[in-house]
Structure formats: C-alpha cells, structure tokens
Amino acid sequence: VFWCDWGKNIDIGLATACKEIKNVLWEDCDIIHGSSINIAISCGQWADIHDIRYQRIHIEYTKGTEKPVLQKNDEELYESDGITIIPTLIRITDQRRNWQGNIASELEEPKIRNIEFDSIYLHVDEEIDQVPAITIEKCIERSDFANISIQNVFMNGKPFDTSSISIS
C-alpha cells in the first residue's frame, strides 16, 4: 500500500547513475493517495532501464486531494484553496538530473525499454471530472524508448482509452 503526500508513489527515480535497472515487478499494489505522479520512470542519468512490469495496480483518486504546501515554520497553518488536484497516472521520461560525481554526458544514451503496464484499475470519485494523464516524454534525442505497453486500464470499471498515447 502506497501513500505519498509529496512527490511520486511507485518510482524508478532520477538517480539512475548505474549500468542498468532491470527485472522489476510491481504487483498487487494499492496506491491510496498521490500528490504528483502515481507511477514514474525517470531515467535522469544513463541507466538502461528494462524489463519492468506493473501488474494489478489499484489507484484511488479522491475529491479531497489538494496540492501539497511546504510548511516553513511550526506556526504556519495549512489553508486550503479547495481545489482538487489530479496526480498524473503514469509519467515516463529521460529528463536529465545531475548530482556531484554523477554527471550524465550528452553522449550517453539512456534506455527505457520493455516496460509493461497490465491491469491498472483507477477508482475515481464521482465528483472528479478530470481524467488522469499518461505522459511519455523523450527529452534527449539519443535516448532509446522501446516496447512500452499499456493495456487493460480501467476507470471505475470501464475501459480507459490508452490508444492515443505517444512519445513526445
């Protein structure tokens, strides 16, 4: 069970200063609260990310989800603006992120391949009229994105149309 008030829930994150990340299975997971992105792959450096599978993931989108606010001191109170945010469902990107000692070269080719999403169930409160977004964003021309499959996604029991998803 995942709950995230700030950031990403299920995340292969930006710190990918390694040869590869492979053979990862996320199965039978419940995401009960998200604030930014519910499922993310972010190849921020040079890893070959491959053979990753997400299977039978249940994700809740509730009316009471509001944008996170960074509390600056103990006296500061949270003041709600009453606006519900809709965390991104899936985001895959190769956007660069460098840390001291782990500087990614523009000559390196991040790879994100053989990624499978199967049986993703969205449970969305009736009051929410926005559709959760799926974003696949290729920022580096040399990157290799291949075999990304998103199938059997349902929103409140009805098929969720993923046919128009493309890499931009």
C-alpha positions as CSV (number, residue, x, y, z in Angstrom):
1,V,0.0,0.0,0.0
2,F,1.4,3.4,-1.1
3,W,0.6,6.9,0.2
4,C,2.6,9.9,-0.9
5,D,1.9,13.5,0.2
6,W,4.8,15.0,-1.8
7,G,6.2,13.5,-5.0
8,K,5.9,10.2,-6.7
9,N,4.5,6.9,-5.4
10,I,5.9,4.0,-7.4
11,D,9.1,5.4,-8.8
12,I,12.2,4.4,-10.6
13,G,13.7,7.8,-10.0
14,L,16.0,10.3,-11.4
15,A,19.1,8.9,-9.6
16,T,19.9,6.4,-12.4
17,A,23.8,6.6,-12.3
18,C,24.2,2.8,-12.9
19,K,24.6,0.4,-15.8
20,E,21.1,-0.9,-15.6
21,I,17.9,-1.3,-13.6
22,K,16.1,-4.5,-14.7
23,N,13.7,-7.3,-13.9
24,V,11.5,-5.2,-11.5
25,L,7.9,-6.4,-10.8
26,W,5.3,-4.2,-9.1
27,E,2.4,-6.5,-8.5
28,D,-0.9,-6.3,-6.5
29,C,-0.2,-2.8,-5.2
30,D,-2.7,-0.2,-3.9
31,I,-2.0,3.5,-4.2
32,I,-4.4,5.1,-1.8
33,H,-3.1,8.7,-2.0
34,G,-1.0,10.5,-4.5
35,S,0.1,14.1,-4.9
36,S,2.2,14.4,-8.0
37,I,2.7,11.3,-10.0
38,N,1.5,7.8,-9.1
39,I,3.8,5.7,-11.3
40,A,7.0,7.1,-12.7
41,I,10.1,6.0,-14.6
42,S,12.6,8.9,-14.8
43,C,15.9,8.0,-16.4
44,G,17.8,11.1,-15.2
45,Q,21.2,9.8,-16.0
46,W,22.4,6.9,-18.1
47,A,20.9,3.6,-17.0
48,D,19.4,1.0,-19.2
49,I,16.0,0.6,-17.6
50,H,14.4,-2.6,-19.0
51,D,12.0,-5.5,-18.3
52,I,9.9,-3.6,-15.8
53,R,6.3,-4.8,-15.2
54,Y,3.4,-3.2,-13.4
55,Q,0.5,-5.7,-12.8
56,R,-2.7,-5.4,-11.0
57,I,-2.3,-1.9,-9.6
58,H,-5.2,-0.2,-7.9
59,I,-5.1,3.6,-7.7
60,E,-7.5,5.9,-5.9
61,Y,-8.3,9.4,-7.0
62,T,-10.3,11.2,-4.3
63,K,-12.1,14.5,-4.1
64,G,-10.1,15.6,-1.1
65,T,-6.7,15.5,-2.7
66,E,-5.2,19.0,-2.6
67,K,-1.9,20.4,-3.7
68,P,0.9,20.0,-1.1
69,V,2.3,23.0,0.6
70,L,5.7,23.3,2.2
71,Q,5.3,24.3,5.8
72,K,8.0,27.0,6.5
73,N,7.6,27.1,10.3
74,D,5.7,25.5,13.2
75,E,3.2,28.4,13.4
76,E,2.2,28.2,9.7
77,L,-1.2,26.7,9.2
78,Y,-2.4,24.9,6.0
79,E,-5.0,27.0,4.3
80,S,-7.0,25.0,1.7
81,D,-8.0,26.6,-1.6
82,G,-10.5,23.7,-2.0
83,I,-9.1,22.8,-5.4
84,T,-8.8,19.0,-6.1
85,I,-5.6,18.0,-7.9
86,I,-5.4,15.0,-10.1
87,P,-2.0,13.3,-9.9
88,T,-0.5,12.0,-13.1
89,L,-1.3,8.3,-13.6
90,I,2.0,7.4,-15.4
91,R,5.0,9.5,-16.4
92,I,8.0,8.1,-18.3
93,T,10.8,10.5,-19.1
94,D,14.6,10.8,-19.7
95,Q,14.9,14.3,-18.4
96,R,18.4,14.9,-17.2
97,R,19.2,15.3,-13.5
98,N,22.9,15.5,-12.4
99,W,24.4,15.2,-8.9
100,Q,28.0,15.9,-7.9
101,G,30.1,12.9,-9.0
102,N,27.3,11.5,-11.2
103,I,27.3,13.9,-14.2
104,A,25.5,12.5,-17.2
105,S,27.2,13.1,-20.5
106,E,25.2,14.1,-23.5
107,L,27.0,11.3,-25.4
108,E,25.4,8.6,-23.1
109,E,22.2,7.1,-24.3
110,P,19.5,6.5,-21.6
111,K,17.3,3.5,-22.5
112,I,13.8,2.8,-21.3
113,R,12.6,-0.4,-22.9
114,N,10.4,-3.5,-22.4
115,I,8.1,-1.7,-19.9
116,E,4.6,-3.3,-19.4
117,F,1.6,-2.0,-17.6
118,D,-1.2,-4.5,-17.3
119,S,-4.4,-4.5,-15.3
120,I,-4.3,-1.0,-13.9
121,Y,-7.6,-0.1,-12.0
122,L,-8.5,3.6,-11.3
123,H,-11.0,4.2,-8.6
124,V,-12.1,7.8,-9.2
125,D,-14.6,9.7,-7.0
126,E,-17.8,10.7,-9.0
127,E,-17.2,14.4,-8.3
128,I,-13.9,14.4,-10.2
129,D,-14.4,15.2,-13.9
130,Q,-10.8,15.2,-15.0
131,V,-9.1,12.2,-16.5
132,P,-5.7,11.2,-15.0
133,A,-2.9,11.9,-17.5
134,I,-0.4,9.4,-19.0
135,T,2.8,11.2,-20.2
136,I,5.7,9.6,-22.2
137,E,8.2,12.4,-22.8
138,K,11.5,11.9,-24.6
139,C,13.8,14.9,-23.9
140,I,17.1,13.6,-25.2
141,E,17.3,12.8,-28.9
142,R,19.9,10.0,-28.3
143,S,17.6,8.2,-25.9
144,D,16.1,4.8,-26.8
145,F,12.5,4.2,-25.8
146,A,11.1,0.9,-27.0
147,N,8.4,-1.6,-26.3
148,I,6.3,0.4,-23.8
149,S,3.0,-1.4,-23.4
150,I,-0.1,0.0,-21.5
151,Q,-3.0,-2.4,-21.6
152,N,-6.1,-3.3,-19.6
153,V,-6.6,0.0,-17.8
154,F,-10.0,0.6,-16.3
155,M,-11.5,3.7,-14.7
156,N,-14.4,2.9,-12.3
157,G,-14.8,-0.5,-14.0
158,K,-14.9,0.9,-17.6
159,P,-12.1,0.6,-20.2
160,F,-9.7,3.6,-20.1
161,D,-8.7,4.7,-23.6
162,T,-4.9,4.5,-24.0
163,S,-4.9,4.3,-27.8
164,S,-3.7,7.9,-28.3
165,I,-0.7,7.8,-26.1
166,S,2.5,8.6,-27.9
167,I,6.1,9.5,-27.2
168,S,6.6,13.3,-27.5
